[in-house]
Amino acid sequence: MVELGKFNELEVLRQVDFGFYLDNGEEGILLPGKYAPEGLKPGDLINVFVYRDSEDRIIATTLKPAATVGGFAYLKVVDTSGSGAFLDWGIEKDLLVPFNEQRKKMELGRKYVVAIYVDELTNRIVGSAKIDKHLQQKNIYLEDGDPADIIIYEVTDLGFKAIVNNRYQGLLYKNEVFEKLFIGDKLKAWVKKVREDSKIDLSLEKSGLEKIDTDSEKLLKILKSHNGYLPLTDNSSPEEIKETAGMSKKAFKKAIGKLYKGKIIKLEEKGISIISESLAKKQ
């Protein structure tokens, strides 16, 4: 069975002047000739994305959309009409986001994170900016400390709401983020806690000993880029540490502790410096 809005591996049935028909168990799906690879012939198998064209016909393409049905993407509005907004998602037909699936009226030229799904009433592929309702709210198959791929989709007073592993809802707390984040950013994160309400608290830093190692490596690279010296100590303010080292004061103290114990740095009155070049090169 052919899945609409997904990639399908289909057999070439026959060639015509304007392309190839692919086997869907019925009359066939057209792959226009401009999307067919050179040398394609009847009997070959080809991986294609299946969607409905502007005339509502099911059609195939070898172009790759920004995301498939069930996924999420950060897309630009290229047109608007009485039906809604049209977003460029990488194939010939733009993706429609109907007005009732917009959180606020979409503007031409701006980009938005949208969910891609098949509308049950029309059987057409459409987009939705109402992300929360497309995220799984139960059966969270993640544990504390697990790595995750995230997409930032909303900024709140608490922090940054994120799509987790293309499926769940997560949150990065503002007071735990030490870099600039923007809607649409795709990042690697770690699960801090799966809450009872099935929401996920996230962190951009690993926890425990593994995080300490990562912070130590980061701090050492910064030291090397500053000729082996940083004017930071345990008494430096959290703001100074964040601006110079890009980490929390707590993480900074643990990192210098590890480097100090490894006899890689020395603690001076007004800063820290590398004392063992040979050990530093191994880090």
Sequence and secondary structure as in RCSB ss.txt:
>XXXX:A:sequence
MVELGKFNELEVLRQVDFGFYLDNGEEGILLPGKYAPEGLKPGDLINVFVYRDSEDRIIATTLKPAATVGGFAYL
KVVDTSGSGAFLDWGIEKDLLVPFNEQRKKMELGRKYVVAIYVDELTNRIVGSAKIDKHLQQKNIYLEDGDPADI
IIYEVTDLGFKAIVNNRYQGLLYKNEVFEKLFIGDKLKAWVKKVREDSKIDLSLEKSGLEKIDTDSEKLLKILKS
HNGYLPLTDNSSPEEIKETAGMSKKAFKKAIGKLYKGKIIKLEEKGISIISESLAKKQ
>XXXX:A:secstr
   TTSEEEEEEEEEETTEEEE SSSS EEEEGGGS TT  TT EEEEEEEE TTS EEEESS  SS TT EEEE
EEEEE SSEEEEE SSSS EEEEGGG SS   TT EEEEEEEE TTT  EEEES GGGGS  S     TT EEEE
EEEEE SSEEEEEETTTEEEEEEGGG  S   TT EEEEEEEEE TTS EEEESS  HHHHHHHHHHHHHHHHHH
TTTEES  TTS HHHHHHHHSS HHHHHHHHHHHHHTTSEEE SS EEE  HHHHHH 
